[in-house]
Amino acid sequence: MLDLDLSIPDALAEAQANQTFWRQESIRRGDTIASILNRLDISSQDSSDFLQAARGSRAMRQLKPGKTIHAQTTADGELLSMRYFFGNEELFLMEKTDDEFKMTEQSIELDSQVHMKSGVITSSLFAATDNAGIPNNIAMQLTEIFASEIDFYRDLRQGDRFTVVYETFSNNGGRAKTGQVLAVEFVNKGKSHQAIYFKSSNGADGYYTPEGDSLRKAFLLSPLAFTRVSSGFTNARFHPILKEWRAHRGIDYAAPTGTPVKATASGIVAFSGSQRGYGNLVVLKHNGKYETAYGHLSRFASGLSRGKRINQGDVIGYVGSTGMATGPHLHYELRVDGVQRDPTKVMLPTAPPIAKRDLNNFQKETQSLVARLNIMRSIQLAAIE
């Protein structure tokens, strides 16, 4: 008589059901904690109980795109614990005890690490930074640092290379957040651009060349983060709608509808509304004789109105195809004394250099950071050869 032991499969199934897993979800733009719990495959009962328990949580109201939520779950969707670093070095910690969610929010001490990475452009900047293992936040900082030096739409070339020194912060060995770029070199079309981070004695901070000149200029080279130029500044362009040759007194940036448009300089809103061929248009008045115009917008940024003060880099609207446009793009103009000028050829004012009282400290910090850049450059060039 054959004796079958049917308990083994049952025991295996029970063991699998009791397994726990650590999972992580990146916070996306527009996310709620409910949508994140859904992507984590948390059971409906635990999702409901968690949302009820977390109603007063500051952390759950501060879901910042790009940050990560770590959750421990079972195979059948039970939520056991959750960790989320939010705010200014704060930790949200949830642990399930006796079917009840216990939550704490507390300040933590973070350990800092300095990283040095290099990369070469073969297709795009973000592809190169991904290949080098550089966080997206650091890649975005790199473009912002050189926003007044390099036009990342038109100037990027295959073979361009970069070296970046940046910091990250961790708690008990787990990365809590990415810090900022401390030093960076970007070689574009054979020309080296270097930037060093420095905080002055009065608390102001920024990026400077090793000689102490500020990289912050009054105007950014482009109002969009990443796109391509579809029409440049010219005295003779065949208009795709009017079917005639006429001057194009601005630069068109092709980009998907909804792409954020940033103010290239600080100023005041002089106009916000619809205007003939421009469609939805924003005009900013800057110090002195300068104005910038942003046309064909799909919509304006919330709260934008005439007379409102805008800071450089603020989002003022979103790419669209309103007015005389054959497709979604941004029409951008720089006006000097009311006349449209080619923004790539106008000499624009820069910020002041390092103050004399900070020069000694700046030179000390610069030496060590530039030395790091030189070491990484040598390693990179040796690898290329």
N, C-alpha and C positions, 0 to 999 in steps of 0.2 A: 504494500500500500504506500503510495507516494504522499509524503507529508509536506505540504507547501506552507512556508512561513510568509503570510501576507502582511506581517507587521513592518517588514523592511521598507517597502515603498512608502508606507504611511509615515514612518519615522523620518525618511528622507524628505518627504513633502513638508513635514512639520519643521525640520531643521532649516529648509530653504525659506519657509515663511518667517522664521525668527531671525534671519540674516538682516543686518543693518548696513546701510550704505551712506557715505558722505557724498552729497551732490552739490553742485554750485550753479547758479544762474546769474548771468550778467543783467543788470537793470537796463531796460531799453527806454527810449523816450516815450512818454505817455503811459508808462507802466503804473499799475496799482499793485498792492501786495496780493490782492485777489488773483490778478493775472499771473503773478509769479508763482503763487501756490498751485495754480492750474498747470503751469509748465513743469512744476516739480512732481506732478501726478499725486498730490496730496488728496486723501479721501475727502469726500464732501463733508463728513461729520467733523473731521479735524480742521478742515478749512473754515467751517462755520464757527467752531469753538475758538480757533485762533483769532479770527477777525473780531470776535466779540471781546476776547481778552486784550487785544492790542489797540482798542479804540483810543486810549489816551497816550499811546506811545509816540514820543517825538521822533524816534528813529523811523518809524513806519510812515511818518509824514515827510521824511527827508530822503526819498528814494532818488538818488542822483544817478542819471544815466552814465554807464561805464563802470560803476562800482559793482561789487559782487556780493551776493547773499549765499552763505554756506548753510546747508540743511542736512541733518541726519534723519533718514527715513527707513522704514521697513519695506519689504517687497510688496506688501499690500497697501502701501500708501499712508501708513501711520507716521505722523510727524513727531520726532523724538526731541530734537534740539535744533537751534538756529543761531548763527552768528552773523553779525553785520557791523562793519566799521563805518561809522557815519560822523558827520559834523567835524569838529576839531579834535581829532584823536580821542574819539569816544567809541565805546563798544556796546552794541545791543546784544544781549545774550538771553536766549529762551531755552528752558529745559522742561520737559514734561515729567511730572511727578504725580503718581496716583491719578492719572487721567486729567490732571490739571496743569495748565501752562503757567509756569513761573517765569517772570520776565524782569530783567534788570538792565539799566542803562548807566554806564559808569565811564569816567575818564581812565585812560590807560597810559602807561609809559611805553613809548615805542623806541626800538633800537634802529639806528640809521646805518645804512650800508651805501658805499659809493661804488658805482658800476662804470666801466669804460667799454664802449661798443663802437664798432666801425661797420660801414656798409658801402656798397657801390651801386649806383643806379643802372639797372638794365632795362626796366620797363617803367616803373613808377616809384615815387618816394615811399609810399606805404608798403609796396611789395618789398623794397629794399630793407625797410625797418623791420618788417615781419621776419624776413630771412635772417636778420641780425639778432632777433629776439628782443627788440626794443619795444616797450609798451606804447600803445597808441597815444596815450596822453603825452609822452615824451616827444613822439613824432609831431604832434600838433604844436607843442611848444617850440620845436625847431622851426616850423614854418612861421610862427608868430615872431620869433626873435629876429629872423631875417626878412620880415615882411616889407621892410623899407629898403632892403638891399638886393633881394632876389625875387623876381617874378616867377613863381613856381608853375605858372601856366605856360609861359613862352620861353623861359630861360633854361629849363631843365634839359640836360643832355645825357645820353648813354655814356657811361664812364665817369660821370660826376661822382664824387665820393664824399663821405662825411665821417667824422669821429665825434662822439658825444660822451661827456662825463655827466652822470646824473645820479640822484640819490633815491633810495626807496626806504620805507620804514616797515618794520615787522614787529610782531608781538608773539613771544614764545616760538619763534621760528617760522611763523606763518605770515606771509606778506599782508600788511594791513592797507598800505596805500603807496602810490607812487609820488615822489617828491617833485623836484624841479631840476631843470638842466642847470648844471654848475659851470660848464664850459663846453663849447662846441666849435668845430671847424667844418665848414662846407666849402668844398672846392668845386666851383661851377664854371664851366668853360675855361678851365685852366687857372682861374683866379681864386685865391684863398680868401675866405671870409671867416674871421675868428670873433668869438663873443665870450665874455667872461661875466658871470653874475657877481654883483657887488651891492652890499647894503651900506649906505653912507651913515655918518654919525648922527644925522638928523632923522634917520629911520627910512628915508626914501631909498628904493632899490630899483635896479634895472640892469641892462646888459650893455657892456662897453667893449671897445676894442682893447687889445693889450696896451695900447698907448694912452688909453683913458678917454677916448672919444665915445660919446653916447651913440648907440645904434637906434635909439628912438627918434624918429623924425615926425614932423608935424603931419605928414600924409603917408598912409600906406600905399604900396604900389598897386594893390588890387582890392576891390570890395568883396570878393568872394574867396572862400577857403581854397577850393580846388575846382577848376573847370578848364575850358579852352577858349581862346579868342576866336570868334567867328568873323568879326570885321574890325579892322584897325582904323586909326585916325587917318583920314585921307581927304584930298581935295576933289577926288573923282572916283565915285563908286556907283555901279549900276544898281539902282534901288529895286529890290525884288517885288515891291507892290506897285510903285508908281511907274515902273518900267522906263526909267530915264536916268541919265548920268547926273549925279549931283554930289556935293560935298558931304562927307560923313564926319561930323565934328565931335566924335567921341569914340569910345571903344565898346564893342559888343562882346559879351561873355556868354557863350552857350552853356546852359546848365538846366537841369530838370526843374520843372515847376515846383515851387515850395522851397527851393534852396535859400537859406538865410543870406541876406545882403547886409554887409556891415558898413558903418560910416568909416570912411578912410581918414577922417580927421575930426577932432572935437569942434562943435559949433552949435548953432541954433537953427531950428527948423524954420525956414523962410516960406516954404510952400509944401503942402501935402494934399493931393487931390488928383483929379483927372485933367489932363491938358493935351488936347489935340492928338497929334501922332505919338506923343510920349505915352499915352494911356495913363495908368496910375503912376504918378511922379512924386518924388520927394526931392526938394532942393534944400541944401544946408548952407548957411552963411557962416564962414569961418573968420578968424581974426584977419584984419586988414582987407586985402583986395580979393580974397579967394572965395569961390563957391564950388560946390559939387552937386551934380544932379544924377538921379537914379530912376530910370524909366522902365516902362512895360511891366511893372510889378503886378503880381497876382493879388496881393493884399499888403496892407501896412502893418507894422508892428503894433501890438496893443498899447494904447495910451499915447500914440504919436499924434501931436497936434502942433499947430503953428506957435512959435515962441518957445517950445520946449528945448531945454539944453540937452545936447547929445554928446557922449564921450566917444573918443576914437575906439573903434571895435564894437560899439553897440549895434545890435541888430535893429535896422530901421524898416525892413520889409522883406518880401520874399519874391523870388524870381517868378515871372509869369510871361504872358504874351498879349497883354492888353495894348490897345492903341494899334499903330501900324506895325505889326510884327507877324512874321510868317511862322514863328515857332517860339517856344519858351527861351528867353535869353534876357540878360540885363544890359541896358544901354547906360553907359557911365560917361559923364562929362566932368572935366575940370575947367572952371571958368575963372579967368584972371581979368579983373576990371570989366566983368560982364562979357568977355570974349572967350569962346571955347578955345582951349589950348591942348596940345598933345601932352598928356600927363607923363609920358615916358621921356619927354625932352625938356621939361620945365625944371629948373633948379629950385628946390623947395627947402624951407628952413629946417634946421635940426635942433635937437635939445642941447643944453650946455654940457661940457665935458665934466670929468671928475673935479670936485672942488679942491683947492690947494690943501686944505686942512685934512683931506682924506687920502692924499696921494701916497703917503708912506704905507698906510695899511693896504691900499689897493695894490701897490707894487709887490708887497709881500705875498698877498693872496694870488696875484697874477702869476708869479713865478712858479708856484707849485702846480697850478692848474694848467698853465701852458706846457709845463714839463710833461704832464699826463697826456696832453694832446700830441706832443712830439713823439712820445713813446708809442702811442697807438698808431700814429701816422707811419712810423718806421716799420712797425709790425705789418701794417696793411700793405705798404709798398713792397715789402719783402715777399708777402704772400702772392701779390699780383705778378711779380717777376718770376 
